[in-house]
Amino acid sequence: MNRVHSPIQYYSLFKSFIIIFLIQAIIVLFTPVLIDPLRFLILALNLIISAVLGWRLYKRVYHMSLTYDNKGFTLKKGRSEETSHNWNEFSKVSLVRTEYGDFSVRLYQNAEFFDLPASKLKLNPFDFRLEVMRLVSASRGKK
Amino acid sequence: MTGRGRWIADFNESFRNFRINDVEFDAFVHGNTRMKGFLLSRLFSFLLNPNYSIGCFFFSTDSVKNFDKKHLIKLITVVKSCMKEKEDEMKWAWLFLFGTENIEMLRKYVEGVDDQTVGIVLLDVNSKNIMHSNSYLGKQAKRYIKI
């Protein structure tokens, strides 16, 4: 049975919103003199455009989704990046904490590794690590 | 992992059921003595802390029937080989042994170890007593552990 984790990552959504807002703010800054009543209208318009385009930017670039079953997993970031692996390709599983305090489950393939960003996917990293360990050892047993 | 303790290092990776050859440690954590914080703490750490890669291996002695000196020596050998194998060679390593059985006998083995490269600590789970090897790292571990 496929399990899908695709929560909204609010930090990335906020980042997208700010990027769009700042671009508009710079454009407004360099436009010739604006009449006072228009300023609030432009600000309101900027906020609405930032919300709409920020959401689209977030979905296109940052949004992460993880789909997995007993055989393997697919991690998708934005619209373009998609990585798929089978659990039996990996031999070791660890839990890694990044310098920003995020947790990832690290899957080792000999010397190389692949990180599943547990915190960004709003998964409990400790439980998820145990689940991944179980899936890896079960699939290696079948190999 | 829960519990109390004092800051030794920034442990950033942990393994459960960590296997090296035919030995399986219950857990293994490794990190660095130089922590990665924000501006001030990063600067403080850069100026004052050594840049050592360190690791802690955890092993439950109850998981082996009749755990004896031979087992202990094997564990130490495996830990030392792992220290050298790591990309950034581990400078410090501790081996934590947890157990409830034959503690007195294990205490003699642990206290008799004179290897200076690995700190060995024996924790009696029932009485919460902490015993350590005679090395500098072993003695230091007692300062940091609280159970």
Interface residues (C-beta under 8 A of the other chain):
Chain A: K92 V93 S94 L95 V96 R97 T98 E99 R106 R129 L130 M133
Chain B: F11 N12 E13 S14 F15 R16 N17 F18 K36
